Amino acid sequence: MIGELLSGSSPPLQFFNPVMLLMLVLLFGCGTLLIREAMVRWNLQWSVIFLAVAYGIVEEGLMVK
């Protein structure tokens, strides 16, 4: 929430719109679940940081454009 509002990516009126809020929760929540699942399945420790950075690059570069 802080990152979206402070960076100006989502204006406050648009951010608190229930549909937009649901879309953001699904977008970031699914990525978080994928990273956590990879961590548990593959018994990863510090490489979670690299998975999070890779997901951020893919999300911003390919999905959001």
C-alpha positions as CSV (number, residue, x, y, z in Angstrom):
1,M,0.0,0.0,0.0
2,I,2.7,2.4,0.9
3,G,4.7,1.7,-2.2
4,E,1.8,2.2,-4.5
5,L,0.6,5.5,-2.9
6,L,4.0,7.1,-2.2
7,S,5.3,6.4,-5.7
8,G,2.3,7.9,-7.3
9,S,1.5,4.7,-9.3
10,S,-2.0,4.7,-8.0
11,P,-3.7,8.0,-7.1
12,P,-5.6,7.7,-3.7
13,L,-9.0,7.8,-5.3
14,Q,-8.1,5.1,-7.8
15,F,-6.3,3.0,-5.2
16,F,-9.2,2.9,-2.8
17,N,-11.6,1.9,-5.6
18,P,-12.7,-1.7,-4.6
19,V,-12.2,-3.1,-8.1
20,M,-8.7,-1.6,-8.4
21,L,-7.8,-2.7,-4.8
22,L,-8.9,-6.2,-5.6
23,M,-6.7,-6.2,-8.8
24,L,-3.7,-5.0,-6.9
25,V,-4.2,-7.6,-4.1
26,L,-4.4,-10.4,-6.7
27,L,-1.4,-9.1,-8.6
28,F,0.9,-8.8,-5.7
29,G,-0.7,-11.7,-3.7
30,C,-0.2,-14.3,-6.4
31,G,3.4,-13.3,-6.8
32,T,3.9,-13.6,-3.1
33,L,2.3,-17.1,-3.0
34,L,4.4,-18.3,-6.0
35,I,7.6,-17.2,-4.3
36,R,6.6,-18.7,-1.0
37,E,5.7,-22.0,-2.6
38,A,9.0,-22.1,-4.5
39,M,10.8,-21.5,-1.2
40,V,9.0,-24.3,0.6
41,R,9.2,-26.9,-2.2
42,W,12.9,-26.3,-3.1
43,N,14.0,-25.6,0.5
44,L,15.5,-22.2,-0.4
45,Q,16.8,-19.8,2.2
46,W,18.4,-16.5,0.9
47,S,17.6,-17.1,-2.7
48,V,14.0,-15.9,-1.9
49,I,15.4,-12.3,-2.3
50,F,16.5,-13.2,-5.9
51,L,13.1,-14.7,-6.7
52,A,11.4,-11.6,-5.4
53,V,13.6,-9.3,-7.5
54,A,13.0,-11.5,-10.6
55,Y,9.2,-11.4,-10.0
56,G,9.4,-7.6,-9.7
57,I,11.2,-7.3,-12.9
58,V,8.9,-9.6,-14.8
59,E,5.8,-8.0,-13.3
60,E,6.8,-4.4,-14.0
61,G,8.5,-5.1,-17.4
62,L,6.1,-7.6,-19.0
63,M,2.8,-7.4,-17.2
64,V,2.4,-3.7,-16.4
65,K,4.5,-2.4,-19.3
